[in-house]
Amino acid sequence: AETINQMTLDEKLGQMMFAGVSGTSLQQETKSLIRDYKVGGLILYANNLETPQQTVSLMNDLMTANGTNRLPLFLGTDQEGGKVVRLPGPLKNFPTNQKIGQINQPQFSYEIGQLLGEQLKAFGFNLDFAPVMDVKSNPNNPIIGDRSFSNRPDIVSQLGIQTMQGLESQQVIPVIKHFPGHGDTSVDSHLELPKVSKSLDDLNKLELIPFKAAIDKGVDVVMVGHILLPKIDQQYPSSMSKEIITGLLRNQLGFEGVVMTDDMTMKAITNHFNIGQAAVDSVKAGNDIILIAHEFANVTAAIDALKAAVKNGEISEQQI
């Protein structure tokens, strides 16, 4: 509370941003995001990470650029194992979650989390966008597939929590995803907004089970996916929905940690919403962090829109 009292509005808004950067070295725009906009976190992708040496050098430069700021950076990437891996160099890869689900040994899943954490920490990352807690309930799902542990929520719960705790054992923050469950979608949200016509009752019987279990085990961060659930909210996808974030995740499931959106530059969002307005709506819905993984202009537009919304009283500074 003391720190927050000393922070400017710009610093507070910056902490609500998790931004992507371009290039394999520290660019002027990235410096600006860190120094001028005070962003709270940076996400790096495979195209930022060419070799181990270059990656460590980039990570050190990012931390150095942040040296004059009051708060450290979240430095995150998608290191799930299987085919979703970002770290460079001749690293041993891990089996897919599907394979881990078939083996179905909690200790094995914990050790995978531990090793993922060791890898990430060696490169300087402190946050991992994993594990995937989606239940693979639709075999034709184009995006989750073998990233899910199982079509059984009990297996997903148990193994997902073990991977999460393995990561935590290495002081790497796990981000469970994609709340409230991406397992039954038939559309890839990178390309368009998926629609799932399930009721809250349906979700409680399947999709929400692993998230509820992870929340009960003290997970720190939940990522909300871009899924339209018209039976719960006809207007907004889950990542921008007050019904889903405040109503369901906060009030019903009792989650008190950090809520963040999936990448707001995915076509599920950009095909339907202006990025600045989407950021404002997302914060009003109850998100703590907005993930904007591509384009400097998108990040600055979101920050400017949020600042304007605070200034005109649409969002209270108390909420920020």
Disulfide bonds with the S-S distance in Angstrom:
none
